[in-house]
């Protein structure tokens, strides 16, 4: 074997050895990387690669540095979470984060101290727990969305509690979540109820006194004239009859007013059945056809979702829509549009818009107060009665807008 052959064999052997060593080294590096990644994925950080041996010293040092940086970053995130958690525990608004993913739907990812205090829960892990407090409260947590506030009242050892719930949806760690904010509005509701009663008492007092005072004055005058012998002999019987007729007319007006108030407080429970919204609006258009014709107005219907069904009392709802249409005509409207749709929360939403005179800013806060009216011949119970009917249907009636361009009332059916 000549020298060149020996050299070639030696070089080949060295190359093979180098390749084997390289493959072995790469395999070891690969195993170390896998070990570190698996450990970090399992949140196991108690490991360290030796930096004493010459082979792979620089690589091990790099892995250890990555480990230190990861540990430091994890610690900072934990401190930030603790800080934000403590900060959220100080706010009076309750915050609840709910998992909406299919496998974990309804599980509570986070709840602050205010939320647990408001709900009377030591721990809060799933929405189903709310069913033990009040079934409607659990339903409210499922149904609340960014578009619709939910209000729920229930009783506990503190008495009646009324909560307001608002929500928004977001993505958290690749999961869809619902963030629910809840506030105790018991005091606010009690205050508003007191204000409403005060307004109602003022209206009732005003109406009754306006009727009774002239009756009392006229009765007193007639009584004096009858008591006086001179006046009795010269009494004008026509004038006496006119006075008595005035008393009778005023008394009839007072009786009518009382009956109107009675109708407001005695709305019967709705007799519900399923029907298409289109059928209801067609009935309303038929009932108001003559009034629309006399005013030279049109009432159109737009259905943005197909075949919208309602489970309600059609007669009571017909009363609500007829009232809204007639109010629009009395405001000088020539164009009335009723629109119905099903929103993304599966809620039926119906709007009634008109181009009549706008409602003044002052009146906008009063229009739903019983007996409040700006019309000479108005009773002031139409909108109050309509809102009461909507409440009996677990729905709402609100004023969406009223300006020079348009006035819109919004009806939500939950």
C-alpha contacts under 8 A as a table, 3 or more apart, distances in Angstrom:
res1	aa1	res2	aa2	distance
1	X	5	X	6.46
1	X	6	X	6.97
2	X	5	X	5.55
2	X	6	X	6.58
3	X	6	X	5.15
3	X	7	X	6.24
4	X	7	X	5.08
4	X	8	X	6.19
5	X	8	X	5.06
5	X	9	X	6.17
6	X	9	X	5.13
6	X	10	X	6.10
7	X	10	X	5.04
7	X	11	X	6.09
8	X	11	X	5.07
8	X	12	X	6.06
9	X	12	X	5.06
9	X	13	X	6.04
10	X	13	X	5.10
10	X	14	X	6.11
11	X	14	X	5.04
11	X	15	X	6.05
12	X	15	X	5.00
12	X	16	X	6.09
13	X	16	X	5.11
13	X	17	X	6.05
14	X	17	X	5.04
14	X	18	X	6.02
15	X	18	X	4.99
15	X	19	X	6.10
16	X	19	X	5.04
16	X	20	X	6.09
17	X	20	X	5.08
17	X	21	X	6.02
18	X	21	X	5.01
18	X	22	X	5.96
19	X	22	X	4.91
19	X	23	X	6.03
20	X	23	X	5.11
20	X	24	X	6.05
21	X	24	X	5.06
21	X	25	X	5.93
22	X	25	X	4.92
22	X	26	X	5.99
23	X	26	X	5.06
23	X	27	X	6.03
24	X	27	X	5.03
24	X	28	X	6.19
25	X	28	X	5.10
25	X	29	X	6.20
26	X	29	X	4.97
26	X	30	X	6.01
27	X	30	X	5.00
27	X	31	X	6.16
28	X	31	X	5.08
28	X	32	X	6.21
29	X	32	X	5.09
29	X	33	X	6.20
30	X	33	X	5.15
30	X	34	X	6.18
31	X	34	X	5.12
31	X	35	X	6.04
32	X	35	X	5.02
32	X	36	X	6.17
33	X	36	X	5.19
33	X	37	X	6.10
34	X	37	X	5.16
34	X	38	X	5.98
35	X	38	X	5.25
35	X	39	X	6.11
36	X	39	X	5.07
36	X	40	X	6.15
37	X	40	X	5.13
37	X	41	X	6.01
38	X	41	X	5.05
38	X	42	X	6.22
39	X	42	X	5.15
39	X	43	X	6.17
39	X	44	X	4.87
39	X	45	X	6.58
40	X	43	X	4.75
40	X	44	X	5.53
40	X	45	X	6.32
41	X	44	X	7.45
44	X	47	X	7.87
45	X	67	X	7.61
45	X	71	X	7.33
48	X	64	X	6.36
49	X	60	X	5.57
49	X	61	X	7.45
49	X	63	X	7.41
49	X	64	X	6.43
50	X	53	X	7.03
50	X	57	X	7.46
50	X	60	X	6.60
51	X	54	X	7.71
51	X	56	X	7.90
51	X	57	X	4.92
51	X	58	X	7.57
51	X	60	X	6.08
51	X	61	X	6.15
52	X	57	X	6.74
53	X	56	X	7.29
53	X	57	X	6.04
54	X	57	X	5.37
56	X	59	X	5.01
56	X	60	X	5.91
57	X	60	X	5.20
57	X	61	X	6.05
58	X	61	X	5.05
58	X	62	X	6.25
59	X	62	X	5.08
59	X	63	X	6.35
60	X	63	X	5.02
60	X	64	X	6.15
61	X	64	X	5.12
61	X	65	X	6.17
62	X	65	X	5.05
62	X	66	X	6.25
63	X	66	X	5.09
63	X	67	X	6.19
64	X	67	X	4.88
64	X	68	X	6.22
65	X	68	X	5.04
65	X	69	X	6.20
66	X	69	X	5.14
66	X	70	X	6.05
67	X	70	X	5.13
67	X	71	X	6.07
68	X	71	X	5.07
68	X	72	X	6.08
69	X	72	X	5.10
69	X	73	X	6.11
70	X	73	X	5.11
70	X	74	X	6.04
71	X	74	X	5.07
71	X	75	X	6.13
72	X	75	X	5.11
72	X	76	X	6.28
73	X	76	X	5.10
73	X	77	X	6.24
74	X	77	X	5.14
74	X	78	X	6.16
75	X	78	X	5.05
75	X	79	X	6.18
76	X	79	X	5.08
76	X	80	X	6.14
77	X	80	X	5.02
77	X	81	X	6.10
78	X	81	X	5.09
78	X	82	X	6.14
79	X	82	X	5.03
79	X	83	X	6.07
80	X	83	X	4.96
80	X	84	X	6.10
81	X	84	X	5.18
81	X	85	X	5.87
82	X	85	X	4.98
82	X	86	X	6.09
83	X	86	X	5.20
83	X	87	X	6.13
84	X	87	X	4.90
84	X	88	X	6.04
85	X	88	X	5.15
85	X	89	X	6.16
85	X	112	X	7.35
86	X	89	X	5.02
86	X	90	X	6.59
87	X	90	X	5.33
87	X	91	X	7.03
88	X	91	X	5.44
88	X	95	X	7.81
88	X	112	X	6.24
88	X	113	X	7.97
89	X	92	X	7.94
89	X	112	X	5.23
89	X	113	X	5.07
89	X	114	X	6.40
90	X	113	X	7.85
90	X	114	X	7.75
91	X	94	X	7.59
91	X	114	X	7.10
92	X	114	X	5.81
92	X	183	X	7.68
93	X	114	X	6.25
93	X	115	X	7.16
93	X	181	X	6.48
93	X	182	X	5.92
93	X	183	X	5.41
94	X	111	X	7.53
94	X	112	X	6.27
94	X	113	X	7.30
94	X	114	X	4.68
94	X	115	X	3.78
94	X	116	X	7.54
94	X	118	X	7.30
94	X	180	X	7.95
94	X	181	X	5.50
94	X	182	X	4.91
94	X	183	X	6.34
95	X	110	X	7.84
95	X	111	X	5.61
95	X	112	X	5.62
95	X	114	X	7.41
95	X	115	X	5.75
95	X	179	X	7.03
95	X	180	X	5.82
95	X	181	X	4.83
95	X	182	X	6.60
96	X	108	X	7.01
96	X	109	X	7.72
96	X	110	X	5.71
96	X	111	X	4.41
96	X	112	X	6.84
96	X	115	X	6.80
96	X	179	X	5.81
96	X	180	X	5.12
96	X	181	X	6.57
97	X	108	X	5.87
97	X	109	X	5.45
97	X	110	X	5.06
97	X	111	X	6.40
97	X	177	X	6.55
97	X	178	X	5.71
97	X	179	X	4.55
97	X	180	X	6.30
98	X	105	X	7.69
98	X	106	X	5.89
98	X	107	X	5.75
98	X	108	X	4.57
98	X	109	X	5.69
98	X	110	X	7.33
98	X	177	X	5.42
98	X	178	X	5.08
98	X	179	X	6.41
98	X	180	X	7.79
99	X	104	X	6.22
99	X	105	X	5.39
99	X	106	X	5.66
99	X	107	X	5.36
99	X	108	X	6.22
99	X	109	X	6.39
99	X	175	X	7.22
99	X	176	X	6.48
99	X	177	X	4.70
99	X	178	X	6.63
100	X	104	X	6.78
100	X	105	X	4.51
100	X	106	X	6.23
100	X	107	X	7.86
100	X	175	X	7.45
100	X	176	X	5.45
100	X	177	X	5.16
100	X	178	X	6.76
101	X	104	X	5.51
101	X	105	X	5.16
101	X	175	X	6.28
101	X	176	X	5.98
101	X	177	X	7.51
102	X	105	X	5.30
104	X	107	X	5.78
106	X	126	X	5.68
106	X	127	X	5.49
106	X	128	X	7.57
107	X	125	X	5.90
107	X	126	X	4.39
107	X	127	X	6.54
108	X	111	X	7.15
108	X	124	X	6.69
108	X	125	X	4.84
108	X	126	X	5.10
108	X	127	X	6.93
109	X	125	X	7.33
111	X	115	X	6.16
111	X	116	X	6.87
111	X	124	X	6.99
112	X	115	X	5.47
112	X	116	X	6.59
113	X	116	X	5.23
113	X	117	X	6.07
114	X	117	X	5.05
114	X	118	X	6.01
115	X	118	X	5.17
115	X	119	X	6.15
115	X	182	X	7.03
116	X	119	X	5.14
116	X	120	X	5.73
116	X	121	X	4.95
116	X	122	X	6.40
116	X	123	X	7.06
116	X	124	X	6.94
117	X	120	X	4.92
117	X	121	X	6.42
117	X	122	X	7.83
118	X	121	X	7.98
118	X	184	X	7.23
121	X	124	X	6.30
124	X	127	X	7.83
124	X	129	X	7.37
125	X	129	X	7.76
126	X	129	X	5.92
127	X	130	X	5.66
127	X	131	X	7.73
127	X	138	X	6.33
127	X	141	X	7.38
128	X	131	X	5.54
128	X	132	X	7.76
128	X	138	X	6.69
129	X	132	X	5.75
129	X	133	X	7.46
129	X	138	X	7.88
130	X	133	X	5.18
130	X	134	X	6.25
130	X	135	X	6.86
130	X	137	X	6.31
130	X	138	X	4.99
131	X	134	X	5.09
131	X	135	X	4.36
131	X	136	X	7.54
131	X	137	X	6.96
131	X	138	X	5.35
132	X	135	X	6.99
133	X	137	X	7.49
134	X	137	X	5.26
134	X	138	X	6.80
134	X	154	X	6.59
135	X	138	X	5.26
135	X	139	X	6.38
136	X	139	X	4.92
136	X	140	X	6.06
136	X	152	X	7.03
137	X	140	X	4.99
137	X	141	X	6.48
137	X	152	X	6.03
137	X	153	X	7.90
138	X	141	X	5.28
138	X	142	X	6.57
139	X	142	X	5.13
139	X	143	X	6.09
140	X	143	X	5.07
140	X	144	X	5.70
140	X	150	X	6.07
140	X	151	X	7.54
140	X	152	X	7.17
140	X	165	X	7.75
141	X	144	X	5.57
141	X	165	X	7.65
141	X	180	X	7.68
143	X	150	X	7.85
143	X	345	X	7.47
144	X	148	X	6.22
144	X	149	X	6.23
144	X	150	X	5.73
144	X	165	X	6.76
144	X	166	X	6.29
144	X	167	X	6.10
144	X	180	X	7.97
145	X	148	X	5.43
145	X	149	X	6.92
145	X	166	X	6.48
145	X	167	X	4.96
145	X	168	X	6.15
145	X	169	X	7.98
145	X	345	X	7.03
146	X	149	X	7.35
146	X	166	X	6.40
146	X	167	X	4.98
146	X	168	X	4.94
146	X	169	X	7.71
147	X	345	X	7.98
148	X	166	X	7.19
149	X	164	X	6.95
149	X	165	X	5.68
149	X	166	X	5.03
149	X	167	X	7.74
150	X	164	X	5.89
150	X	165	X	5.00
150	X	166	X	6.64
151	X	162	X	6.88
151	X	163	X	5.61
151	X	164	X	4.63
151	X	165	X	6.17
152	X	162	X	5.57
152	X	163	X	5.38
152	X	164	X	6.78
153	X	160	X	6.75
153	X	161	X	5.43
153	X	162	X	4.22
153	X	163	X	6.40
154	X	160	X	5.69
154	X	161	X	5.46
154	X	162	X	6.68
155	X	158	X	7.42
155	X	159	X	5.22
155	X	160	X	4.42
155	X	161	X	5.92
156	X	159	X	5.27
156	X	160	X	6.61
156	X	161	X	7.36
158	X	161	X	7.66
160	X	186	X	7.55
161	X	184	X	7.18
161	X	185	X	7.91
161	X	186	X	5.65
162	X	184	X	5.98
162	X	185	X	5.65
162	X	186	X	4.82
162	X	189	X	7.76
163	X	182	X	6.37
163	X	183	X	5.53
163	X	184	X	4.72
163	X	185	X	5.72
163	X	186	X	7.11
164	X	182	X	5.48
164	X	183	X	5.23
164	X	184	X	6.48
164	X	185	X	6.47
165	X	180	X	6.63
165	X	181	X	5.71
165	X	182	X	4.57
165	X	183	X	6.78
166	X	180	X	5.75
166	X	181	X	5.33
166	X	182	X	6.60
167	X	178	X	6.63
167	X	179	X	5.45
167	X	180	X	4.36
167	X	181	X	6.09
168	X	178	X	5.80
168	X	179	X	5.38
168	X	180	X	6.77
169	X	176	X	7.10
169	X	177	X	5.68
169	X	178	X	4.43
169	X	179	X	6.05
170	X	176	X	5.86
170	X	177	X	5.47
170	X	178	X	6.47
170	X	179	X	7.58
171	X	174	X	5.92
171	X	175	X	5.37
171	X	176	X	4.60
171	X	177	X	5.97
172	X	175	X	5.11
172	X	176	X	6.30
172	X	177	X	6.58
184	X	187	X	7.77
185	X	188	X	5.03
185	X	189	X	5.99
186	X	189	X	5.17
186	X	190	X	6.18
187	X	190	X	5.10
187	X	191	X	6.10
188	X	191	X	5.04
188	X	192	X	6.10
189	X	192	X	5.06
189	X	193	X	5.98
190	X	193	X	5.02
190	X	194	X	6.12
191	X	194	X	5.09
191	X	195	X	6.22
192	X	195	X	5.00
192	X	196	X	6.09
193	X	196	X	5.03
193	X	197	X	6.19
194	X	197	X	5.13
194	X	198	X	6.14
195	X	198	X	5.02
195	X	199	X	6.14
196	X	199	X	5.08
196	X	200	X	6.08
196	X	369	X	7.06
197	X	200	X	4.95
197	X	201	X	6.02
198	X	201	X	5.11
198	X	202	X	6.14
199	X	202	X	5.10
199	X	203	X	6.22
199	X	369	X	7.47
200	X	203	X	5.11
200	X	204	X	6.07
200	X	369	X	7.20
200	X	370	X	6.47
200	X	371	X	7.66
201	X	204	X	5.05
201	X	205	X	5.88
202	X	205	X	5.13
202	X	206	X	5.98
203	X	206	X	5.08
203	X	207	X	6.12
203	X	371	X	6.69
203	X	372	X	7.47
204	X	207	X	5.23
204	X	208	X	6.00
205	X	208	X	5.25
205	X	209	X	5.83
206	X	209	X	5.32
206	X	210	X	5.99
207	X	210	X	5.22
207	X	211	X	6.46
208	X	211	X	5.24
208	X	212	X	5.92
208	X	254	X	6.99
209	X	212	X	5.04
209	X	213	X	5.56
210	X	213	X	5.92
210	X	214	X	7.17
211	X	214	X	6.18
211	X	215	X	6.69
211	X	250	X	6.16
211	X	251	X	7.61
211	X	253	X	7.87
211	X	254	X	6.63
212	X	215	X	5.08
212	X	216	X	6.05
212	X	250	X	7.94
213	X	216	X	5.18
213	X	217	X	6.17
214	X	217	X	5.05
214	X	218	X	5.98
215	X	218	X	5.24
215	X	219	X	5.95
215	X	246	X	7.92
215	X	247	X	5.56
215	X	250	X	7.14
216	X	219	X	5.15
216	X	220	X	6.04
217	X	220	X	5.18
217	X	221	X	6.31
218	X	221	X	5.13
218	X	222	X	6.23
218	X	243	X	6.84
218	X	247	X	7.61
219	X	222	X	5.20
219	X	223	X	5.99
219	X	247	X	7.79
220	X	223	X	5.10
220	X	224	X	6.23
221	X	224	X	5.24
221	X	225	X	6.37
222	X	225	X	5.14
222	X	226	X	6.23
222	X	240	X	7.18
222	X	243	X	7.67
223	X	226	X	5.16
223	X	227	X	6.14
224	X	227	X	5.10
224	X	228	X	6.36
225	X	228	X	5.36
225	X	231	X	5.31
225	X	232	X	6.19
225	X	235	X	7.52
226	X	229	X	7.21
226	X	231	X	6.62
226	X	232	X	5.11
226	X	235	X	7.92
227	X	231	X	7.84
227	X	232	X	7.10
228	X	231	X	5.17
228	X	232	X	5.87
229	X	232	X	4.92
229	X	233	X	6.21
230	X	233	X	5.39
230	X	234	X	6.43
231	X	234	X	5.16
231	X	235	X	5.50
232	X	235	X	4.97
235	X	240	X	7.69
236	X	239	X	5.27
236	X	240	X	6.35
237	X	240	X	4.84
237	X	241	X	6.06
238	X	241	X	5.08
238	X	242	X	6.11
239	X	242	X	5.00
239	X	243	X	6.18
240	X	243	X	5.08
240	X	244	X	6.20
241	X	244	X	5.04
241	X	245	X	5.95
242	X	245	X	5.02
242	X	246	X	6.11
243	X	246	X	5.06
243	X	247	X	6.30
244	X	247	X	5.02
244	X	248	X	6.12
245	X	248	X	4.98
245	X	249	X	6.01
246	X	249	X	5.08
246	X	250	X	6.08
247	X	250	X	5.19
247	X	251	X	6.02
248	X	251	X	5.03
248	X	252	X	6.12
249	X	252	X	5.08
249	X	253	X	6.26
250	X	253	X	4.99
250	X	254	X	6.26
251	X	254	X	5.03
251	X	255	X	6.18
252	X	255	X	5.03
252	X	256	X	6.09
253	X	256	X	5.03
253	X	257	X	6.15
254	X	257	X	4.97
254	X	258	X	6.22
255	X	258	X	5.08
255	X	259	X	6.13
256	X	259	X	5.05
256	X	260	X	6.10
257	X	260	X	5.04
257	X	261	X	6.33
258	X	261	X	5.06
258	X	262	X	6.16
259	X	262	X	4.85
259	X	263	X	6.21
260	X	263	X	5.15
260	X	264	X	6.46
260	X	379	X	7.99
260	X	381	X	7.89
261	X	264	X	5.09
261	X	265	X	6.48
262	X	265	X	5.22
262	X	266	X	6.11
263	X	266	X	5.20
263	X	267	X	6.58
264	X	267	X	6.34
264	X	381	X	7.04
264	X	384	X	7.78
264	X	385	X	5.93
267	X	388	X	7.87
267	X	389	X	7.38
269	X	392	X	7.10
270	X	312	X	7.08
270	X	313	X	5.22
270	X	316	X	7.21
270	X	392	X	7.02
270	X	393	X	7.40
271	X	312	X	7.02
271	X	313	X	5.09
272	X	311	X	5.87
272	X	312	X	4.19
272	X	313	X	4.45
272	X	314	X	7.51
273	X	310	X	7.91
273	X	311	X	5.14
273	X	312	X	5.49
273	X	313	X	6.43
273	X	314	X	7.80
274	X	309	X	6.62
274	X	310	X	5.57
274	X	311	X	4.30
274	X	312	X	6.56
275	X	279	X	7.26
275	X	280	X	7.76
275	X	309	X	5.63
275	X	310	X	5.60
275	X	311	X	6.58
275	X	312	X	7.92
275	X	314	X	7.80
276	X	279	X	5.45
276	X	280	X	6.82
276	X	307	X	6.52
276	X	308	X	5.72
276	X	309	X	4.53
276	X	310	X	6.20
277	X	280	X	5.10
277	X	281	X	6.33
277	X	307	X	7.74
277	X	308	X	5.78
277	X	309	X	5.91
277	X	310	X	6.41
277	X	340	X	7.80
278	X	281	X	5.26
278	X	282	X	6.15
278	X	303	X	7.76
278	X	307	X	7.81
278	X	308	X	7.57
279	X	282	X	5.14
279	X	283	X	6.34
280	X	283	X	5.20
280	X	284	X	6.39
280	X	314	X	6.71
280	X	318	X	6.73
281	X	284	X	4.89
281	X	285	X	6.11
281	X	301	X	7.33
281	X	318	X	7.80
281	X	321	X	8.00
282	X	285	X	5.05
282	X	286	X	6.21
283	X	286	X	5.03
283	X	287	X	6.20
283	X	318	X	7.53
284	X	287	X	5.05
284	X	288	X	6.19
284	X	318	X	6.06
284	X	321	X	6.68
284	X	322	X	5.97
285	X	288	X	5.29
285	X	289	X	5.73
285	X	299	X	6.90
286	X	289	X	5.13
287	X	290	X	7.62
287	X	322	X	7.44
288	X	291	X	5.33
288	X	292	X	6.05
288	X	322	X	6.80
288	X	325	X	7.61
288	X	326	X	7.71
289	X	292	X	5.11
289	X	293	X	6.08
290	X	293	X	5.04
290	X	294	X	6.20
291	X	294	X	5.21
291	X	295	X	6.25
291	X	326	X	7.74
291	X	329	X	7.96
292	X	295	X	5.20
292	X	296	X	5.99
292	X	297	X	4.98
292	X	298	X	6.24
292	X	299	X	7.55
292	X	329	X	7.45
293	X	296	X	5.02
293	X	297	X	6.26
293	X	298	X	7.80
294	X	297	X	7.79
295	X	329	X	6.93
295	X	332	X	7.97
295	X	334	X	7.20
296	X	334	X	6.42
297	X	329	X	7.75
297	X	333	X	6.86
297	X	334	X	4.03
297	X	335	X	5.68
297	X	336	X	7.56
298	X	334	X	6.23
298	X	335	X	5.27
298	X	336	X	6.15
299	X	335	X	6.23
299	X	336	X	4.60
299	X	337	X	5.66
299	X	338	X	7.43
300	X	336	X	6.35
300	X	337	X	4.88
300	X	338	X	6.18
301	X	337	X	5.85
301	X	338	X	4.80
301	X	339	X	5.83
302	X	337	X	7.44
302	X	338	X	6.27
302	X	339	X	4.73
302	X	340	X	6.48
303	X	306	X	6.83
303	X	339	X	5.83
303	X	340	X	5.00
303	X	341	X	6.15
304	X	339	X	7.28
304	X	340	X	6.11
304	X	341	X	5.00
304	X	342	X	7.81
305	X	308	X	6.51
305	X	340	X	7.27
305	X	341	X	5.01
305	X	342	X	6.10
308	X	340	X	7.83
308	X	341	X	7.26
308	X	342	X	7.38
308	X	348	X	7.71
310	X	348	X	7.88
312	X	317	X	7.79
312	X	393	X	6.76
313	X	316	X	5.53
313	X	317	X	6.32
314	X	317	X	5.17
314	X	318	X	5.92
315	X	318	X	5.02
315	X	319	X	6.43
316	X	319	X	5.14
316	X	320	X	6.61
316	X	389	X	6.82
317	X	320	X	4.95
317	X	321	X	6.39
317	X	389	X	7.41
317	X	390	X	7.85
318	X	321	X	5.27
318	X	322	X	6.02
319	X	322	X	5.21
319	X	323	X	6.11
319	X	386	X	7.53
320	X	323	X	5.25
320	X	324	X	6.40
320	X	383	X	7.98
320	X	385	X	7.98
320	X	386	X	4.99
320	X	389	X	7.64
321	X	324	X	5.03
321	X	325	X	6.16
322	X	325	X	5.14
322	X	326	X	6.12
323	X	326	X	5.20
323	X	327	X	6.07
323	X	382	X	6.33
323	X	383	X	7.56
323	X	386	X	7.80
324	X	327	X	5.12
324	X	328	X	6.24
324	X	352	X	7.40
324	X	383	X	7.90
325	X	328	X	5.09
325	X	329	X	6.37
325	X	336	X	7.34
325	X	352	X	8.00
326	X	329	X	5.01
326	X	330	X	6.16
327	X	330	X	5.07
327	X	331	X	6.30
328	X	331	X	5.06
328	X	332	X	6.64
328	X	333	X	5.46
328	X	336	X	7.47
328	X	354	X	6.22
328	X	355	X	7.99
328	X	356	X	6.15
329	X	332	X	5.10
329	X	333	X	4.99
329	X	334	X	7.21
329	X	356	X	7.33
330	X	333	X	7.32
331	X	356	X	5.03
331	X	357	X	5.20
331	X	358	X	7.79
332	X	355	X	7.92
332	X	356	X	4.85
332	X	357	X	6.31
333	X	336	X	6.97
333	X	354	X	5.93
333	X	355	X	5.12
333	X	356	X	3.75
333	X	357	X	7.16
334	X	354	X	7.58
334	X	355	X	6.66
334	X	356	X	7.03
335	X	354	X	5.65
335	X	355	X	5.89
335	X	356	X	7.93
336	X	352	X	7.10
336	X	353	X	5.65
336	X	354	X	4.42
336	X	355	X	6.99
337	X	351	X	7.97
337	X	352	X	5.86
337	X	353	X	5.24
337	X	354	X	6.40
338	X	350	X	6.97
338	X	351	X	5.64
338	X	352	X	4.57
338	X	353	X	6.43
339	X	350	X	5.49
339	X	351	X	5.21
339	X	352	X	6.63
340	X	348	X	7.14
340	X	349	X	5.75
340	X	350	X	4.35
340	X	351	X	6.58
341	X	348	X	5.87
341	X	349	X	5.49
341	X	350	X	6.57
342	X	345	X	7.79
342	X	346	X	5.64
342	X	347	X	5.40
342	X	348	X	4.60
342	X	349	X	6.12
343	X	346	X	5.40
343	X	347	X	5.51
343	X	348	X	6.63
343	X	349	X	7.00
344	X	347	X	7.33
347	X	412	X	6.99
347	X	413	X	6.10
347	X	414	X	5.53
348	X	412	X	6.07
348	X	413	X	5.24
348	X	414	X	6.97
349	X	410	X	7.15
349	X	411	X	5.77
349	X	412	X	4.80
349	X	413	X	6.43
350	X	410	X	5.99
350	X	411	X	5.12
350	X	412	X	6.64
351	X	408	X	6.51
351	X	409	X	5.62
351	X	410	X	4.54
351	X	411	X	6.14
352	X	408	X	5.54
352	X	409	X	5.22
352	X	410	X	6.60
353	X	406	X	6.60
353	X	407	X	5.49
353	X	408	X	4.21
353	X	409	X	6.44
354	X	406	X	5.74
354	X	407	X	5.45
354	X	408	X	6.64
355	X	404	X	7.84
355	X	405	X	6.30
355	X	406	X	4.88
355	X	407	X	6.46
356	X	406	X	7.08
356	X	407	X	7.17
357	X	404	X	6.95
358	X	402	X	5.21
358	X	403	X	5.09
358	X	404	X	5.81
358	X	406	X	7.08
358	X	407	X	6.15
359	X	363	X	6.32
359	X	364	X	6.18
359	X	402	X	5.89
359	X	403	X	7.31
359	X	407	X	7.65
360	X	363	X	5.21
360	X	364	X	6.18
361	X	364	X	5.24
361	X	365	X	7.28
362	X	365	X	6.05
362	X	366	X	7.23
363	X	366	X	5.01
363	X	367	X	5.82
364	X	367	X	5.68
364	X	399	X	7.80
365	X	368	X	7.63
366	X	369	X	5.36
366	X	372	X	6.67
367	X	372	X	6.26
367	X	373	X	7.16
367	X	380	X	7.98
367	X	383	X	6.88
367	X	384	X	7.79
368	X	372	X	7.52
368	X	383	X	5.48
368	X	384	X	4.84
368	X	387	X	7.47
369	X	372	X	5.69
369	X	380	X	7.84
369	X	381	X	7.91
369	X	384	X	6.13
370	X	380	X	5.91
370	X	381	X	5.23
370	X	384	X	5.46
371	X	379	X	5.81
371	X	380	X	3.71
371	X	381	X	5.23
372	X	379	X	7.63
372	X	380	X	4.62
372	X	381	X	7.37
373	X	378	X	5.98
373	X	379	X	6.66
373	X	380	X	4.60
374	X	378	X	7.28
375	X	378	X	4.90
379	X	382	X	7.48
380	X	383	X	7.39
380	X	384	X	7.61
381	X	384	X	5.08
381	X	385	X	5.74
382	X	385	X	5.30
382	X	386	X	6.11
383	X	386	X	4.86
383	X	387	X	6.04
384	X	387	X	5.26
384	X	388	X	6.22
385	X	388	X	5.03
385	X	389	X	6.21
386	X	389	X	5.12
386	X	390	X	6.31
386	X	397	X	7.61
387	X	390	X	5.03
387	X	391	X	6.23
387	X	396	X	6.79
387	X	397	X	5.45
388	X	391	X	5.07
388	X	392	X	6.35
389	X	392	X	5.12
389	X	393	X	6.57
390	X	393	X	5.02
390	X	394	X	6.44
390	X	395	X	4.94
390	X	396	X	5.55
390	X	397	X	6.43
390	X	411	X	7.90
391	X	394	X	4.85
391	X	395	X	5.13
391	X	396	X	6.05
392	X	395	X	7.31
393	X	413	X	7.33
394	X	413	X	6.83
394	X	414	X	6.35
395	X	411	X	7.14
395	X	412	X	5.34
395	X	413	X	4.60
395	X	414	X	5.78
396	X	410	X	7.91
396	X	411	X	5.65
396	X	412	X	5.24
396	X	413	X	6.94
397	X	409	X	7.03
397	X	410	X	5.77
397	X	411	X	4.71
397	X	412	X	6.77
398	X	409	X	5.78
398	X	410	X	5.35
398	X	411	X	6.69
399	X	402	X	7.58
399	X	407	X	7.98
399	X	408	X	6.21
399	X	409	X	4.57
399	X	410	X	6.20
400	X	407	X	7.55
400	X	408	X	5.25
400	X	409	X	5.30
400	X	410	X	5.85
401	X	406	X	7.22
401	X	407	X	5.45
401	X	408	X	5.29
401	X	409	X	7.28
402	X	405	X	7.76
402	X	406	X	5.74
402	X	407	X	4.02
402	X	408	X	6.38
403	X	406	X	5.51
403	X	407	X	6.23
